[in-house]
Amino acid sequence: MELRSLGPRGPSVSALALGSTKFGRREGVKYPNDFALPSDGQLADLLALAKAEGVNLVDTAPAYGSSETRIGVLIGADEHWRIATKVGETFVDGCSHFDFSPSAIRTSVERSRRHLRRDVLDIVLLHLSDNDSEILRDGAAVETLLELREKGVITAVGASTKNLAAGLVAVEQCDLVMITLNPADQTQQPVLTTAHDAGKGILIKKPLDSGHHDNIPDALAGLVQEAGVSSVVVGTINPAHLADNCTAVRRALSSE
Ligand SMILES: NC(=O)c1ccc[n+]([C@@H]2O[C@H](COP(=O)([O-])OP(=O)(O)OC[C@H]3O[C@@H](n4cnc5c(N)ncnc54)[C@H](OP(=O)(O)O)[C@@H]3O)[C@@H](O)[C@H]2O)c1
């Protein structure tokens, strides 16, 4: 699968990435149907299929239950994989907790290095809450990540934003930005254009509206063909769906 630039610090990532919320968390999610967490064997097979299809990026977060630790055990040592993780949100006893203080961010990064079994984290994003603009304007959270980048602990720094204003600020401050973009939610579209002009990376989250969108091949084709999109992060624990998504992306790219 085509590899693309993820902003000035890299790394190069596949046009389709694997979202991993369903690897480790069932509570407090917005998917249309309940599901069981995959077994270790099922997850190993899914990741092997993704690798065989040329997918090289998986997106995780401390807030996704056991997702980070499971990914670390299965692919932490495999240099094929680029791993994006986050800081600022944890999910404990069914509730999200947010802490963007420098000390919480440093502690979270250390924990992610242990969980993912990596000395250097490829991509770390602020896992922003509804008051995303305020957190970015305050500056301390991004500065802490940038310090860790300068120390060589993180390769590329980003923010997963919720609102348009925060997305535009994040383009200025970070190497890459993660935005929601799907047929039902186009509010952050201007972030894509701005990031493209600035040479920054863009990851798309919820590209299928968390499973509520039906015309999947067209939605994926539209996104991977948009100028400025580095990688479209589709969450799945179903190997047949993963294979279909890879086919849809490959077809869209070959018809360009
Ligand atoms: N704040 C943040 O930073 C944030 C927020 C949300 C998401 N994310 C990241 O973005 C990723 C993607 O978002 P998301 O998981 O919420 O939603 P999504 O990728 O828009 O949709 C995932 C849903 O679509 C289904 N699906 C995937 N491919 C399919 C296919 N070919 N046919 C039928 N159904 C299909 C999946 O079910 P199956 O498992 O059955 O395939 C799953 O329920 C997440 O996993 C996470 O890594 C980040």
The ligand as a MOL file (V3000), in Angstrom:
LIG
                    3D

  0  0  0     0  0            999 V3000
M  V30 BEGIN CTAB
M  V30 COUNTS 48 52 0 0 0
M  V30 BEGIN ATOM
M  V30 1 N -10.3810 11.3500 20.1550 0
M  V30 2 C -9.6370 10.5500 19.4050 0
M  V30 3 O -8.4240 10.6910 19.2860 0
M  V30 4 C -10.3200 9.4430 18.6480 0
M  V30 5 C -11.6960 9.3270 18.6830 0
M  V30 6 C -12.2820 8.3150 17.9430 0
M  V30 7 C -11.5040 7.4490 17.2210 0
M  V30 8 N -10.1430 7.5480 17.2340 0 CHG=1
M  V30 9 C -9.2940 6.5930 16.4820 0
M  V30 10 O -9.8300 6.4470 15.1860 0
M  V30 11 C -10.1560 5.0820 14.9550 0
M  V30 12 C -11.3400 4.9950 14.0170 0
M  V30 13 O -12.5030 5.5370 14.5980 0
M  V30 14 P -13.6890 4.6200 15.1220 0
M  V30 15 O -13.1550 3.2690 15.4280 0
M  V30 16 O -14.4350 5.3630 16.1680 0 CHG=-1
M  V30 17 O -14.6900 4.5670 13.8960 0
M  V30 18 P -14.6730 4.1740 12.3360 0
M  V30 19 O -13.3190 3.7560 11.9230 0
M  V30 20 O -15.3430 5.2890 11.6540 0
M  V30 21 O -15.6770 2.9350 12.3100 0
M  V30 22 C -15.3620 1.7540 12.9580 0
M  V30 23 C -16.5980 0.8680 12.9030 0
M  V30 24 O -16.8670 0.5360 11.5180 0
M  V30 25 C -16.9310 -0.8600 11.3680 0
M  V30 26 N -16.2860 -1.2250 10.0950 0
M  V30 27 C -15.0060 -1.0010 9.7130 0
M  V30 28 N -14.8060 -1.4550 8.4540 0
M  V30 29 C -15.9790 -2.0040 8.0380 0
M  V30 30 C -16.4100 -2.6530 6.8520 0
M  V30 31 N -15.5920 -2.8330 5.8140 0
M  V30 32 N -17.6930 -3.1080 6.7920 0
M  V30 33 C -18.5420 -2.9180 7.8250 0
M  V30 34 N -18.1970 -2.3060 8.9880 0
M  V30 35 C -16.9300 -1.8510 9.0920 0
M  V30 36 C -16.1970 -1.4630 12.5550 0
M  V30 37 O -16.7980 -2.7010 12.9130 0
M  V30 38 P -15.9850 -4.0890 12.7890 0
M  V30 39 O -15.0280 -4.1320 13.9330 0
M  V30 40 O -17.0530 -5.1110 12.8450 0
M  V30 41 O -15.2840 -4.0450 11.4410 0
M  V30 42 C -16.4160 -0.4380 13.6560 0
M  V30 43 O -17.5750 -0.7030 14.3960 0
M  V30 44 C -10.3860 4.5040 16.3480 0
M  V30 45 O -10.3300 3.0960 16.3770 0
M  V30 46 C -9.2800 5.1930 17.0980 0
M  V30 47 O -8.0290 4.5410 16.8450 0
M  V30 48 C -9.5370 8.5550 17.9190 0
M  V30 END ATOM
M  V30 BEGIN BOND
M  V30 1 1 1 2
M  V30 2 2 2 3
M  V30 3 1 2 4
M  V30 4 1 4 5
M  V30 5 2 4 48
M  V30 6 2 5 6
M  V30 7 1 6 7
M  V30 8 2 7 8
M  V30 9 1 8 9
M  V30 10 1 8 48
M  V30 11 1 9 10
M  V30 12 1 9 46
M  V30 13 1 10 11
M  V30 14 1 11 12
M  V30 15 1 11 44
M  V30 16 1 12 13
M  V30 17 1 13 14
M  V30 18 2 14 15
M  V30 19 1 14 16
M  V30 20 1 14 17
M  V30 21 1 17 18
M  V30 22 2 18 19
M  V30 23 1 18 20
M  V30 24 1 18 21
M  V30 25 1 21 22
M  V30 26 1 22 23
M  V30 27 1 23 24
M  V30 28 1 23 42
M  V30 29 1 24 25
M  V30 30 1 25 26
M  V30 31 1 25 36
M  V30 32 1 26 27
M  V30 33 1 26 35
M  V30 34 2 27 28
M  V30 35 1 28 29
M  V30 36 1 29 30
M  V30 37 2 29 35
M  V30 38 1 30 31
M  V30 39 2 30 32
M  V30 40 1 32 33
M  V30 41 2 33 34
M  V30 42 1 34 35
M  V30 43 1 36 37
M  V30 44 1 36 42
M  V30 45 1 37 38
M  V30 46 2 38 39
M  V30 47 1 38 40
M  V30 48 1 38 41
M  V30 49 1 42 43
M  V30 50 1 44 45
M  V30 51 1 44 46
M  V30 52 1 46 47
M  V30 END BOND
M  V30 END CTAB
M  END
